[in-house]
């Protein structure tokens, strides 16, 4: 297994996702996704300790990590994004009713996902810690490349469609809004995978997972946050 694609050195992300989709083909919210992922991880790898909203104390400030997974010899920091378009249906065992909201701002969805990757680069300061940025969505515009001749948009550098590589300094509106500039230390090729097919408009869900390795200068003596 690729070490950067494993969770806490115990199990592959693909195995966790496969079990997760069997339990939950769709989620009510991002918090529902986070909790469900942690529950499935415990079922598959009971030696892994999972904690939600864990503080990461960096120089001058504290940021919060969605999920910290700590195994006997390794750990994984995970950030989640769950971006939806309108969809309603009844699925699952036992059956549940779902009424997903329309999150129209796809440009901000891209921005926040790229920021998650940058955050994980900051958080992975231990030689035994990797990171995973995961987005699950039923909005096809996120995984589909823009058509030829389409006008330039302010989030052009932050596109996250299939086959896109994210690396270097990414500018928002060609640098006109410096606050949204994001710099990535690594290079990340995006590969969207099928998650579930529930039928109807907005019923196709896909996910992308970006593995982040330990920083090249990661130390072995960083304090634990669990």
C-alpha positions in Angstrom: 0.0 0.0 0.0 1.1 3.6 -0.7 1.8 5.0 2.8 0.2 8.3 1.9 -3.0 6.5 0.9 -3.3 4.7 4.2 -5.1 5.8 7.4 -2.9 5.8 10.5 -0.7 3.1 8.8 -3.4 0.5 9.4 -5.8 0.4 6.4 -6.1 1.8 2.9 -8.4 4.7 2.3 -10.0 2.7 -0.5 -11.0 0.0 1.9 -12.6 2.6 4.2 -14.4 4.2 1.4 -15.7 0.9 0.1 -17.2 0.1 3.6 -18.5 3.6 4.0 -20.5 3.5 0.8 -22.1 0.2 1.8 -23.2 1.8 5.1 -24.0 5.3 3.7 -24.5 6.0 0.0 -25.3 9.6 0.8 -25.0 11.9 3.9 -27.2 14.6 5.4 -24.3 17.0 6.0 -20.5 17.3 6.2 -20.7 16.5 10.0 -22.6 13.3 9.1 -19.9 12.3 6.7 -17.2 13.0 9.3 -18.9 11.0 12.0 -19.7 8.1 9.6 -16.2 7.9 8.3 -14.8 7.7 11.9 -17.3 5.0 12.8 -16.4 2.9 9.8 -12.7 3.3 10.5 -13.2 2.0 14.0 -15.1 -1.0 12.7 -12.2 -1.9 10.2 -9.2 -0.8 12.3 -10.2 -0.8 16.1 -6.6 0.0 17.0 -6.9 3.5 15.4 -8.1 6.3 17.7 -10.2 8.9 16.0 -10.9 12.4 17.3 -13.0 15.1 15.6 -12.1 18.9 15.6 -8.6 18.5 17.0 -6.7 21.7 17.6 -3.4 22.1 15.7 -1.2 24.6 17.5 1.0 26.3 14.9 3.2 29.4 15.3 1.0 32.3 16.3 -2.4 30.6 16.0 -4.5 27.5 16.5 -6.4 25.8 13.6 -8.8 22.9 13.9 -8.5 19.6 12.0 -11.6 17.7 11.0 -10.4 14.2 12.0 -7.2 13.0 13.6 -6.5 9.3 13.3 -3.8 7.8 15.5 -2.6 4.3 15.1 0.1 2.3 17.0 2.9 3.6 14.7 1.5 6.3 12.5 -1.2 9.0 12.2 -3.3 10.6 9.6 -4.8 14.1 9.5 -8.0 14.3 7.4 -10.0 17.3 6.1 -13.4 16.7 4.6 -15.6 18.7 2.1 -19.1 17.7 1.3 -20.5 20.0 -1.4 -24.0 19.2 -2.8 -26.5 20.2 -5.4 -30.2 19.7 -4.8 -31.3 16.1 -4.4 -34.1 14.3 -2.5 -34.6 10.6 -2.1 -35.0 7.7 0.3 -32.1 5.3 0.6 -30.2 3.1 3.0 -30.9 0.3 5.4 -32.9 1.2 7.4 -34.3 3.6 4.8 -33.8 7.3 5.5 -35.2 10.4 3.8 -32.7 12.9 2.4 -33.2 16.4 1.3 -29.9 17.9 0.2 -29.5 21.6 -0.2 -28.2 23.5 -3.2 -24.7 24.9 -2.5 -24.4 27.2 -5.5 -20.9 28.7 -5.0 -18.7 26.1 -6.7 -15.9 28.7 -7.0 -15.7 28.8 -3.2 -15.9 25.0 -2.9 -12.8 24.8 -5.0 -11.0 27.5 -3.0 -11.8 25.8 0.3 -10.7 22.4 -0.9 -7.4 23.7 -2.1 -7.0 25.5 1.2 -7.6 22.1 2.9 -4.6 20.7 1.0 -2.4 23.7 2.1 -3.6 23.2 5.7 -2.6 19.6 5.7 0.9 20.6 4.4 1.2 22.7 7.5 -0.2 20.1 9.8 2.0 17.2 8.6 5.1 18.3 10.5 5.7 14.8 12.0 7.7 12.2 10.1 5.0 9.6 11.1 2.0 11.7 9.9 0.3 11.9 6.5 -2.7 13.8 5.4 -5.8 13.2 3.3 -8.0 15.9 1.8 -11.3 14.4 0.7 -14.2 16.0 -1.2 -17.5 14.2 -1.9 -20.0 15.8 -4.2 -22.9 15.3 -6.5 -22.1 18.5 -8.5 -20.6 17.3 -11.8 -19.2 20.8 -12.5 -16.5 20.1 -9.9 -15.1 17.0 -11.6 -15.8 18.2 -15.2 -13.2 20.2 -17.1 -14.5 23.6 -18.4 -15.5 23.6 -22.0 -13.3 25.1 -24.7 -13.9 28.8 -25.2 -15.5 29.3 -21.8 -14.8 32.7 -20.4 -12.1 33.0 -17.7 -13.4 32.9 -14.2 -11.8 34.2 -11.0 -11.2 30.6 -9.7 -9.4 29.4 -12.8 -6.2 28.5 -10.9 -8.3 26.6 -8.4 -10.1 24.2 -10.8 -10.2 20.7 -9.4 -11.6 18.7 -12.3 -10.4 15.2 -13.3 -6.8 15.1 -14.4 -5.9 18.6 -13.1 -2.6 19.0 -11.2 -2.5 21.5 -8.4 0.9 22.9 -7.5 2.7 26.1 -6.8 1.1 29.5 -6.3 -2.5 29.7 -7.2 -4.0 33.2 -7.8 -7.6 34.2 -7.3 -8.9 36.5 -10.0 -5.3 36.6 -11.5 -4.1 38.0 -8.1 -6.6 40.8 -7.8 -7.7 39.4 -4.4 -4.5 38.6 -2.6 -6.2 37.2 0.4 -7.2 34.1 -1.5 -3.8 33.4 -3.0 -2.8 29.9 -2.0 0.7 28.3 -2.3 1.2 24.5 -2.3 4.5 23.0 -1.6 3.7 19.7 -3.4 2.2 18.6 -6.7 -1.2 16.9 -6.6 -2.8 15.1 -9.5 -6.6 14.9 -9.1 -8.4 11.6 -9.8 -12.1 11.5 -9.1 -13.6 8.1 -8.2 -17.3 6.9 -8.2 -19.0 6.9 -4.9 -22.7 6.1 -5.4 -25.4 6.3 -8.1 -28.8 7.1 -6.6 -30.8 8.0 -9.6 -32.4 11.3 -10.8 -30.9 14.7 -11.3 -28.0 15.1 -8.8 -28.0 11.4 -7.9 -24.4 10.6 -9.0 -21.8 11.1 -6.3 -18.1 11.1 -6.8 -15.1 11.7 -4.5 -11.6 12.9 -4.8 -8.9 12.2 -2.3 -5.6 14.1 -2.2 -2.8 12.4 -0.2 -0.3 14.7 1.5 3.0 13.3 2.7 5.0 14.4 5.7 6.9 17.7 5.0 10.5 17.1 3.9 11.8 18.7 7.1 9.2 17.0 9.3 10.6 16.4 12.9 10.2 13.2 15.0 9.7 15.2 18.2 6.6 17.2 17.3 4.0 17.3 20.2 1.0 15.0 19.8 -2.5 16.4 19.4 -5.1 13.8 20.2 
